[in-house]
């Protein structure tokens, strides 16, 4: 065998070994990248404490827990997402989606944005001039803000609601509670009405409506600290089919005079206690649905108030949230018994394997 032939054989051997190793490295890199981009770990069931329910434009469900992260359901594939996957905090308080399909998760320690691959944490900018805007595609967040956040697609701005003379209006000291950093204007909930106006429900400072130009303030005693010392907070603002607004209570509904841009308080629903609801919605038919912590769901069609009791033989079910999905189905999130789903007549426990 001549020297040239030996050189050629050695060269082929070296090249084949290099390509094999290089291919193995690339394969290992690809596996590492896939692991990095995995959306949580597979689990068999939801946590018992589900405070937020959301269905995105791709029909996936997101269930936000009160301390163990978020659960993503794609068909029957359930995954649990936590801070280990890039989430800023495991206590979930809100979920939204923007026009591009990005998912925004509101937590007790900030807001995470999920672009389909990675989680990033939004960093708020304090708006020194407190410049308010109202754009169609803006996202609004209330939890953990001082008082509220507006996200315009690029930046997260922290804004303050217009201060009012709360002590004079309510006749009480609204700074007596240690909750929400002693800020009576802490926003519990943000809702948008049929005309595109934004509503803010606060801890004990009543409710505000912002139309892009000015604010309307609802400074009613029933929306602040009650005579017995409790503070129900304005946790839900819903509009019925007749245009009236309901602000977390059955006691009153509100009519806005379009000419004067002032509101009129009208008697709500005559019923026994409790008089307040912590979560509500207006369904596709315009009927109102409300829940309270005690395990009762109410449906109000403008004339009749129907009551649904959520039954569990072992314990009282503590309701936190109510949600209507893309197909019009009503869901309930609880503080101690997972999730319930409407079957058209009543509510039954949602089990993944069913």
N, C-alpha and C positions, 0 to 999 in steps of 0.2 A: 504494500500500500504506500503510495507516494505521499510526500509531506503536504501537498496542496489538498489532497482528498481528506487527510486527517484534520486539517484546519477547517474545512467545510463542515465536517461532521461535528467538531467541537462547537462551531458557531451556531449550528442548528440546535444543538443541545442547550446551549446558554440561552438562546432566544426563547425556546419553548419553555424553559424553566422560568424565565423572567415574565413571559406573558401569562403563565399559569398563576404565578404569585400575584401579579398585578390584577388579574381577574378576580382572585380571591379577596384582595384588598378592597376592590370596588364593590364586590358582593357584600363584604362585611360593612362597608360604608353605607350601602343602600339599606341594609337591615337596620343600622343605627339610625338613619334618617327616618325610616318608617316608625321606629319605636318612639322617636322624638315627636312625631306628628300624630301618634295614636291619640284618640279622643277618650282618655280615661281608661278605666279597667272594667271588664265585663262583670256584672252582678246579676243576681236572680230576682231581686225585689227592690221596691222603693223603701226609703226610710219612712218611719211613722210620722215625722214632723215635716210636712210639705206646705210651705207658705206661699209658693208662687207656682202657677201653671201657665205655660205658653206653648202655642203651636206656631212654627215658623212657616214661611212660604213654600218650603219643600215638604210640608206635612209632618216634619219631625216634631216630637214633643220634648219640652224642657221642663223639668220639675225641680224647683229650687227648695232646698231644705233649710232648716233652721240650725245649721251647724256642721253638716257633713258634706257640704258641697252641692253640686247640681247633678241631676240624672237626665241623661239624653236617651230618648227612645226613638229608634229608627225601625219601624215595624215591630219585630219582637226582640230586637237587639238592644239591650239596656246597658248603658255604661255610666259609671259614676266618675265625675270630674271634680278634682279638689285642687288645693294649692300645689300639690305635687305635679299637676299638669299645667301650672301657670296661672291658675285662678288667683286673684288678689286676696280673697278671703272665702271661707267656707260657709258663712252665714249669708243667705241669699234673700234679697228684699225686692227685686224687680228684674224683669227680662223684657227686652225690646229688640226689634229688628229694623235696620235702616233700609233704604231703597235699593242698596247694593247687595243685600242679603247678609250683611255683617250682624252678628248677634252681640248685644250689649247686656252685661250682667251686673246688676246693681247689688253691691254687698255692704256689709257693715263697715268695711274698711276701704271703700273706693269702688271704682267701676272698671270692669274688665271688658275688653273688646275681643271677640273671636272672629277671625276672618276666614274660617274654614280650615286653617292649618295651625295657627298659633294664637295664644292669648297675649294681649298687651294691656298694660294698665294706663288709663287716661289720667293725665296730670292736670288738675284744674288751674285756671288762670283767674285770679281775683280781678274782677272788672272795676277798676278804680273809679271810672265815671258812671258805673252802674248803668251802662247802656243796654236797655232792653230792646229786643227785637222779636218778631214773630214770623218765622218763615215756615212754609209748608212742610219741609223735610227736617226741621229741627227735632231733636230728641230732648226730652226734659227728665230730670232726675231730682228727687227730693231727699232721699235717705242719705244721711251722713254729710249733707251740704249745710251751708250756713248763709242763706236759707235754701237756695235752690240752684241747680246746675242747668245750663243750656248748652247742648252740643250741636254745632253747625256743620258737622262733617269733617272739620279740621281741628277745631279747638273746643275745649270744655271750659265754659265761663261760669264763674260763681257770681250769683246776683243776689241782691237783697230786696225783699218786698218793702213797699212804702210803709214806714212806721206810723202807727196810730196811737191815740191817747187811750190805751187799753184800760188803765185804772179808772179813768173818768167814764168810759163807755160801759164797762162791766161792773164797776163799783167794787172791784176786788183787786188784790195784788196778784198779777199773773206770773210773778217770778218766784212763787213759793215752792214750785216743784223742782227736785233735783234732776229730773229726766231731761233728755235732749239738751244738755249743756246749759240749762236755765234759759233757753231761748224759746220764748212763746211763739216765735214765727217759724220754728222748725217745720218743714213741710212733710206731712205724712203721705200725701197722695197728690198726683197730678193727673188730670183728665182733660180731654178735649171734647167740646160740644159739637153739635151738628153744623154750626156755623164756623168752626175752626178756632173759636176762642179757647184759651187755656185757663183751666181752673186749678187753684192751689188750695188744698185743705191743710190747715196748720194744727199745731199742737193745742194751743189755747187762744190763738189770736183770730179765730173765725176763719172765713174763707175769702179768697180773692178771685176775681175774674179779670183776665188781661186780654184785650182785643187787638193788641199791636200798637195802640196809641195811648190808652189810658187804663186805669184800674177801677174796678168796682169792688168795694169792700162790704162784706156781710158780717157786720159786728153785732151779732145776736148773742144774748146770754146763754142760750141753749147750745151754742157752738164753742163755749169756753169752759171755765171751771163751774161745775154745777153746785147748787147750795149744799149738797152733802160732801163736797170736797173732791169728788171724782172729776176726771178730765177725759171724757170719751174721745175727744179729738175728731177732727173732720177727716175721716179715713176714706170716704167714698163720695163722689159727686156724680149723680146720674140725671139724665134728662128723659122725661117720659114722652109719649106720643103726642101729648097736647102742648108740649113746649115748657112744662113746669120743671123746675130743678129741685132735686132732693139731695140734701146735704147731710148724709149719715144719720138721719133721724126720721121717724114717722110722724113726729109732732107737727112739723111745718113743711110746706113746699113753697117755692119762690117763683114769682113771675117777674120778668124783666120788662119794664116799659121801654120800648124801642125808641120812642121820641125823646124821652127825658133821660134815658139811660140810668134810671133808678129802679130799685126793686120793690116789690110788694110781697109781704109775707102772708100766706094763706094757710088755713088749717089743713093739716095733712090727713092721716088715717086715724080714726078712732079705734084704739086697741089697748089691751092691757100691757103692762110692762113685759119685756124691756122695750123702751122707746127708741133705742138706737140700733143701727146696724153697722158692722165693721167692714163689709164688702158688698158691693152691688153692681148690677149691670142692667142695661136695656137690651133685650134680646132682638132677634131679627124681626119679630112681630111688633116690637115696641113695648112689650110687657116688661115690667120691672121684676128683678130678682134680687133679694137681699138675704144676707145671713148674719147671725150673731154668734158669739163665742159659745153660747149654750146649746148648740146642736140643732137649731131650727132654721129652715129655709122658707122664705115667704115669696110668693108670686102675686103680683098686683097688676091686673089688667085695666086699671082705671076705675073699676067699679067694685070688683070682688077681690078680697085678700085671701089667698089659699095658703095653707100651712103644710109643710112637709117636715116630718121629724126623722132625723137620721138615726137609725136603730143599730145598736150593737149590744148584744146580750151581756157582754163582759164589762163594758165601761161606757160612760157618757162620752159622746164624740164632741170634740172641741173644734168648731169650724173657724177657719182663718180667712179663706178666700173663695171666691166663686168666679168661674171663667167659662166663656163660650168659645168653642173651637171653630175651625174653618168650615165645618159641616153643620154647625148650629147646635151641637151637643153641649150640654151643660156639665161642667166638672166642679168638684169641690176639693179644696185642700184643707187638711186638718192639722191640728197641733199634736195629735196623739194616735191617729188611726189611718195614716196614709192618705189615699185619694179615693173619692167616690165619683161615680159617673151616672148620669141620667139614662134610664132605659125607656124614657117616654112617659112613664107613669110614676116612677119613684126613683130613688137613688140607691145604687148598690156598690159595694166595695169593689174597687178596680184591682184585679189580679192579673199579672202579666201572662200567666199560662192559660188564661181562659180565652 
